[in-house]
Amino acid sequence: MIEVEKSDARWTIRLNRPEKANSLTRAMLEDLVAAVEAAGAAEVPVLVLTGAGKVFSAGADLEAARAGLATDPLWERLSAALAGLDALTICALNGTLAGGAFGMALACDLRLTVPEATFFYPVMKLGFLPQPSDPGRLVALLGPARAKLVLMGAARLTAEEALNFGLVERIVRPEGIEAAVDALAEAAQGASSAQRAAIKAMCR
C-alpha cells in the first residue's frame, strides 16, 4: 500500500505495508512510479520517501519476486523518475533497506536513516543482476571497492558503516527524523524549479 500526502511545499510518499516489512508487490511498484511521475508533473519542490513501521522496505515481495518482479523494468523506471525530478528528493529511512528497494533510495538526492537500520543488497545470493543504474550510483557514493562489497560480497552494513561509507548523509533518532527533513527541505521549498534543476545539474 502506497500513501501520498500532498501540499504545495512537499509531497511525502509512504510505503505502508509494515506487516510484510514494506515489501513491494507489482501493484505497489506501479503506484510508486505513478506517484513520482505525478510529482514531477506538478513541479513539487520537495519529495520525501519513507515507510511505516521499523523497516523501510525489504524489496520485492517474495511471491511477486518469484513471479518475475525482481527483474521487472518498473524498478528502473522508478529510479529514473526519481533521479529526473527537479525537486529535492529525500529518502527518510525509517528502518532497514534491502534488495530492490536500494534503487529508489540511491536515486534520491539525500538519505537519512535511523540508527537501527541495516543495509544489504543480496543480488549475488539470489542469482539476479542489480538494477542497471544501481551499480553506477553505488560507485559514485561508495567507490568501486565498497560497491563490490555490497553487490558481490552481499555485505550487511550498519547505519554507522553506511554513514562512514557515504551511503547515507545523516543518522537521526526516529523521533527527530521529521524535524531533520523539515530543516533540509526549507531552502528548496522557496526556490524556483529552474533554480533547483540548475543546482542539481551543477552537482552531477
Summary of the structure (lengths in Angstrom):
residues: 204
radius of gyration: 15.7
end to end distance: 32.8
largest distance: 45.2
contacts: 665
relative contact order: 0.14
helix: 49%
strand: 20%
